[in-house]
Amino acid sequence: MHILFFAPYFNQPRGNSTTIKRLVHFLQQGNIHTSVIPYMEEDDWHRSDADIYHILHATRFIQWQKEVNFILNRPYLVTMGGTDINIDLQASMNDEIFSFLNDAAFITVFTDDAREKVSRLFPGWTDKTIVIPQGIWLPWHLSPIKGEMLPRFLLPAGLRPVKDVLHVVPALDELIREYPNMEFTILGAKLDENVYKVVQKEAERRHWMKYAGVVPYEVMKFWYEQAQIVINTSLSEGQSLALMEAMALGRPVIARKNEANIQLIRHEQTGWLYETMDEFKKAVQSIVCDVALREKVIKQAQEWIREYSSPEQETVAYLNLYNDLLK
């Protein structure tokens, strides 16, 4: 069996590149041949003769397919994430996108909420839409949080409007009075020039805030090690790998209430959820001041990730679909 992945990115540090690298690693461990075409990157990648195509990101793939006149001549499945489901396809679904998804043998998504949204796009896709949660594969471990909670906030997210990375800045402007040594770091690719300019401007006005640019996954350990609280401010998500990684590594998380984050986090059990600035500040104070609760939540989050986000289970779920396609 040979699987050819089509992903927007492989070399650039993005969520879908992390997903592809993880799937390739565990499939190859099972002696499954894999190749990758990162179709948004400029390199001229070799198009291997594969048995099955596994395509990430429907709307971007369709755009690339038209540009290069690529013919889908193998059975294929499509994995759809947050941008596909929550943004691109909510605006419009033309005949090309409809035919592409209709001809897919399977559509895979990360959450039950995403499956419901796909079903609303076209009820005929319900039975072939399969929920496969992302696995978390971490090549390193972190030391437990020790010493004073300054606190140090880390927000891993690409700079684009849907990530809304400045959402909690009004709350942080108030918290700095209570925590004068507080730090706030944003990590991620510069995906939108306007967002980048605003982030730079806001960081220049605050000594405790910085944008540290894009960081390859392979060296993220340093940033997670420094972090005391990892946050997510997205308007919408597919399933946040950064939150899941932080939970697995023993860092408390605070996430904005969106449908995906609500499915991922149980408030004050595996993390904290917020909607208003007051709720965000309350979550921060709870993490900083209530050590017993913080340690309990961290432990429960790690246990949840181990149970529900196994990369081995994720790989088996995809293998079952690949085998079905070759019957």
C-alpha positions in Angstrom: 0.0 0.0 0.0 1.3 3.4 -0.9 -0.4 6.6 0.3 0.3 9.9 -1.4 -0.5 12.9 0.9 -1.5 16.3 -0.6 -1.0 18.9 2.1 -0.8 22.7 1.9 2.6 22.7 3.7 5.2 20.3 4.9 8.4 22.3 5.6 6.7 25.4 7.0 5.7 25.2 10.7 1.9 25.0 10.4 -0.7 22.8 12.1 -1.2 20.7 9.0 2.5 20.1 8.4 2.7 18.8 12.0 -0.3 16.5 11.2 1.3 15.2 8.1 4.7 14.5 9.7 3.0 12.6 12.5 0.9 10.5 10.1 3.9 9.7 7.9 6.0 8.7 10.9 3.5 6.3 12.3 2.4 4.8 8.9 6.0 4.2 8.0 6.5 2.4 11.4 3.8 0.1 10.2 5.6 -0.5 6.9 3.1 1.6 4.9 4.8 3.5 2.0 4.1 7.2 2.0 4.9 10.3 -0.1 4.0 13.9 0.3 3.2 16.8 -2.0 3.0 20.1 -0.1 1.1 21.9 -2.8 1.4 25.4 -1.4 5.2 25.2 -1.4 7.2 26.1 -4.5 9.4 23.1 -4.7 8.9 20.7 -7.6 8.0 17.6 -5.5 8.0 14.1 -7.1 4.5 12.7 -7.7 4.7 9.1 -6.8 2.5 6.4 -8.3 0.3 5.7 -5.3 -2.7 3.5 -4.5 -4.6 6.2 -2.5 -4.6 9.9 -2.3 -5.1 11.5 1.1 -5.8 15.2 0.7 -5.7 17.9 3.4 -7.7 21.1 3.0 -10.4 20.9 0.4 -10.6 24.5 -0.8 -6.9 25.1 -1.1 -6.4 21.8 -2.9 -9.1 22.6 -5.5 -7.4 25.9 -6.2 -4.0 24.2 -6.7 -5.5 21.4 -8.8 -7.0 23.9 -11.2 -3.7 25.7 -11.5 -1.6 22.6 -12.4 -4.4 20.6 -14.1 -3.9 17.7 -11.7 -6.2 14.7 -12.4 -7.6 12.7 -9.5 -7.2 9.2 -10.9 -7.0 7.2 -7.6 -9.5 6.7 -4.8 -9.1 9.5 -2.3 -10.2 10.8 1.1 -10.2 14.3 2.3 -9.3 15.6 5.8 -11.0 18.9 6.6 -9.9 21.3 9.3 -11.2 24.5 10.9 -10.4 26.9 8.0 -12.2 24.6 5.5 -15.3 24.0 7.6 -15.7 27.2 9.6 -14.6 29.8 7.1 -14.2 28.8 3.4 -17.2 26.6 3.0 -19.5 28.7 5.1 -19.0 31.5 2.6 -19.8 29.5 -0.5 -19.5 26.1 -2.0 -19.3 26.1 -5.8 -19.8 23.1 -8.1 -16.1 22.2 -8.2 -15.9 21.9 -4.4 -19.2 20.1 -4.2 -18.1 17.5 -6.9 -14.7 17.1 -5.2 -16.2 16.3 -1.8 -19.0 14.3 -3.3 -16.5 12.0 -5.1 -14.3 11.5 -2.1 -14.6 8.0 -0.6 -14.4 9.5 2.9 -14.3 12.9 4.6 -12.5 12.9 7.9 -12.8 15.6 10.6 -11.4 16.0 14.0 -14.6 16.6 16.1 -18.3 15.7 16.3 -19.1 19.4 15.9 -17.2 19.4 12.6 -19.0 16.3 11.4 -22.3 18.0 12.1 -21.2 21.0 10.0 -20.2 18.8 7.1 -23.6 17.2 7.3 -25.3 20.6 7.2 -23.4 21.4 4.0 -24.9 18.3 2.4 -26.8 15.6 4.3 -25.7 13.0 1.8 -22.1 13.1 3.1 -23.1 12.2 6.7 -22.4 8.5 6.5 -19.0 8.9 4.9 -17.8 11.6 7.3 -15.7 10.0 9.9 -14.4 11.6 13.1 -10.7 10.9 13.8 -9.3 13.0 16.6 -5.7 14.2 16.1 -3.0 12.3 17.9 -0.4 14.1 20.0 3.2 12.9 19.3 5.8 14.7 21.4 9.5 13.8 21.1 10.3 15.5 24.4 9.1 16.0 28.0 9.0 19.1 30.1 9.8 19.8 33.7 6.9 20.6 36.0 6.1 24.2 36.6 8.3 25.4 39.5 8.8 28.6 41.3 6.8 31.8 41.0 4.0 32.2 38.5 4.8 35.5 36.9 2.8 34.4 34.9 4.4 33.8 31.5 1.7 33.5 28.7 2.4 31.8 25.4 0.0 32.1 22.5 1.0 29.8 19.5 -1.0 30.9 16.5 -0.4 32.1 13.0 -1.1 35.8 12.5 -4.4 36.0 10.7 -7.8 37.4 11.6 -9.5 34.2 12.7 -6.8 33.7 15.4 -7.6 37.1 17.0 -4.3 37.0 18.9 -4.9 40.4 20.5 -8.2 39.5 22.0 -7.1 39.2 25.6 -4.8 42.3 25.5 -7.4 44.5 27.3 -7.4 41.9 30.2 -3.6 41.7 30.2 -3.4 45.5 30.4 -5.2 45.2 33.7 -3.4 42.1 35.0 0.0 43.8 34.6 -0.9 45.9 37.6 -1.4 42.8 39.7 1.5 40.8 38.1 4.2 43.4 37.2 6.6 40.6 36.0 4.1 39.2 33.6 5.1 38.2 30.1 3.1 37.6 26.9 4.6 36.0 23.8 2.9 35.3 20.5 4.5 32.7 18.2 3.4 31.9 14.7 3.8 32.5 11.0 3.1 36.0 9.6 0.1 35.1 7.4 -1.6 38.4 7.2 0.4 41.7 6.8 -2.3 43.9 8.4 -2.6 41.6 11.5 1.2 41.6 11.7 1.5 45.4 11.6 -1.1 45.7 14.4 0.6 43.1 16.5 3.9 44.8 16.1 2.4 48.2 17.0 0.7 46.8 20.1 3.9 45.0 21.2 6.0 48.1 20.9 3.7 49.9 23.4 4.1 47.2 26.0 7.3 46.0 27.6 5.8 42.7 28.6 4.5 41.7 25.2 6.4 40.4 22.2 5.9 38.7 18.8 8.7 36.1 18.5 8.0 35.1 14.9 7.6 31.6 13.5 9.2 28.7 15.4 9.7 25.2 13.9 7.9 22.5 15.7 11.2 20.7 16.4 12.4 23.5 18.7 9.1 24.3 20.4 10.3 22.6 23.5 12.1 25.7 24.7 9.0 27.8 24.3 6.7 25.4 26.1 9.3 25.0 28.8 9.3 28.7 29.4 5.5 29.0 29.3 3.4 28.9 32.5 0.1 29.3 30.8 -0.8 28.5 27.1 -3.8 30.4 25.7 -6.0 30.2 22.6 -8.0 33.2 21.4 -9.4 31.9 18.1 -12.8 32.9 16.9 -13.1 29.4 15.5 -10.9 26.2 15.5 -10.8 22.8 13.9 -8.9 21.2 16.8 -6.0 23.2 18.3 -2.8 21.1 18.3 -1.1 23.8 20.4 -3.6 23.4 23.2 -3.4 19.7 23.0 0.4 19.7 23.1 0.4 22.1 26.1 -2.1 19.8 27.9 0.0 16.8 27.2 3.2 18.6 28.4 1.7 19.7 31.7 1.0 23.3 31.0 -2.3 24.8 32.1 -4.4 26.2 29.2 -7.0 29.0 28.8 -9.1 28.9 25.7 -11.7 31.1 24.2 -15.2 29.5 24.1 -15.7 28.3 20.5 -17.3 25.1 19.5 -14.0 23.1 19.0 -12.4 24.4 22.3 -15.6 23.5 24.2 -15.3 20.0 22.9 -11.6 19.8 23.8 -11.6 21.4 27.3 -13.7 20.8 30.4 -13.7 24.0 32.4 -11.6 23.7 35.6 -11.2 20.0 34.9 -8.8 19.8 32.0 -8.3 23.5 31.4 -10.1 26.9 31.6 -12.6 28.4 29.2 -13.4 32.1 28.9 -15.8 34.3 27.0 -15.3 37.7 28.6 -12.3 39.6 29.8 -13.5 39.1 33.4 -13.7 35.4 32.8 -10.2 35.4 31.4 -8.8 37.3 34.4 -10.6 35.0 36.8 -9.0 32.0 35.0 -5.6 33.5 35.3 -6.0 34.2 39.0 -7.3 30.7 39.6 -4.2 29.2 37.9 -1.8 31.5 39.7 -3.3 31.4 43.2 -4.9 27.9 43.5 -2.0 25.6 43.3 -4.0 22.5 44.2 -6.6 23.1 41.5 -3.9 23.9 39.0 -2.0 20.7 39.6 -5.3 18.7 39.6 -6.3 20.2 36.2 -2.9 19.6 34.7 -2.9 15.9 35.8 -6.4 15.4 34.4 -5.6 17.1 31.1 -2.6 14.8 30.7 -4.7 11.7 31.4 -7.3 12.9 28.9 -4.8 13.4 26.2 -3.2 10.0 26.7 -6.6 8.3 26.5 -8.2 10.2 23.6 -5.3 11.5 21.5 -3.1 8.5 20.9 -1.2 8.8 17.6 -1.3 5.0 17.3 -5.1 4.9 17.5 -5.2 7.8 15.0 -3.0 5.8 12.6 -5.1 2.6 13.0 -8.3 4.6 12.2 -6.8 5.9 8.9 -5.4 2.5 8.0 -8.9 1.0 8.4 -10.2 3.6 5.8 -7.3 3.0 3.5 -8.0 -0.8 3.6 -11.7 -0.2 2.9 -10.7 1.8 -0.2 -8.6 -1.0 -1.6 -11.2 -3.8 -1.2 
